[in-house]
Amino acid sequence: MASVFLLHLRWALSGEEICDLRLEAHSPIAGVLAALEACKEPETCQFSVLLDGLLLSEGRSLAESGVFDGVTLDVVRSSPCIALTTCADCTAKVWNTANGRCLLSLTGHNHLVGWASFSPDGRWIVTASADCTARVWDLSDGTCRWALTGHGSGVCCANFSPDSSKIVTASHDATARIWMVDSLDCGLTSYRLEGHRADVCHAMFSPDGLLVSTASEDATARLWTNSGILRSALEGHSGGVESAVFSPDGQYLVTASLDSTAKVWRVAKGSEQTVCVFTLRGHGESLGTSFFSNDSQKVISVSDDGSGKLWSAEDGLCLATLGKLRDICSAAAFSPDSQLVATASHDGAVHLWRAHCGSWSQELAGHSEAVFSVAFSPDCQFIGTASDDSTARIWCAQTGRCLRVLAHPGGVYSVKFVPSQRA
Ligand SMILES: *[C@@H]1O[C@H](CO)[C@@H](O)[C@H](O)[C@H]1NC(C)=O
């Protein structure tokens, strides 16, 4: 008769009990994982099992892994293959990229959802919609926990603070707002960031969570404290500012403007002034966005002139012009290890480039309409793209092969991967 083990499962970090299982000694560790997924959460999280701090391999049996009757196993959430897209059908969708299945369709908005992002702790999703609201969704089951109402016009961007405790929203009503996640249950209080004279197109927290940047069509960017007090107005652009993105080391900010330039600013500490250190000139048309590589060494800018440009963040010199695309360059992404850059175009082309020299690496061919968004997975293995051709695609970053086509009922505006959790 096969011997059956009683297993006590608990969360490795909190020590909190999850459940008890009975499994035969020869069943594989994968059986523990399957039972966990069935009893605990849908496939939005993947799990790993540890015995005395050692990771147990899925293919081996309980007995082979040193598991015995009555043992307590520790469970951690491991890096899942989860992507988030927003679609013209007024939803955001969560996908398991390992099998291409749609796990959750987040319904509730009644106008297009142009932006969605994860909380860094992987618990929440925030969506920003033209219906004047942002919504916060529980990633474990897709329920809408809060609708953030109050903006007088469409919300174009919403981002969490690095500790996942706050959300900043940017709106066409010329304001941004900061929301405290913990107090959302006790009524909708928010700090209003007022002062811009035209649409706010983008807003985000600094890497230390202390500052918020806003970018506006009024040709300025502004820096605020995380309680909404204005710290500085960054003036100098002669056209609308489309994005204002902090460097990952928190020392700089780069603004991208319709005036065809980007500007790099040194973010002030204390009472100093935030000053422009470089103006990145060379593009022939409006910039869509600009941001830093993860190592804060390089800047990419994307332009309606059909090119992306790679710049040195050290001296503001242009290192390379990434192709001459046949149409508007709409999006770009650095791989998290800062080795690769991906650019995407309104003609459906997606290209990969080597970030150290800007030389062409390969084309990701497949989309038939404009590509609006491109992202790398945190482990640098995968690239996600979102297109007006009603698909998002998942590509192997090494070979450029298309691994999954995620079919949507309408154009796809954005794609993001779930952040890796520093558990
Ligand atoms: C991103 O940059 C940080 C800080 O330099 C570094 O610790 C981390 O390893 C980088 N991430 C990757 C994927 O290389």
The ligand as a Gaussian input file, in Angstrom:
#p B3LYP/6-31G(d) Opt

LIG

0 1
 C       18.540000      47.559000     -12.298000
 O       19.388000      48.452000     -11.621000
 C       19.608000      48.156000     -10.262000
 C       20.418000      49.285000      -9.656000
 O       21.564000      49.570000     -10.415000
 C       20.299000      46.803000     -10.155000
 O       20.509000      46.457000      -8.798000
 C       19.434000      45.753000     -10.834000
 O       20.101000      44.517000     -10.825000
 C       19.141000      46.170000     -12.270000
 N       18.226000      45.199000     -12.870000
 C       18.613000      44.339000     -13.811000
 C       17.593000      43.391000     -14.298000
 O       19.734000      44.317000     -14.255000

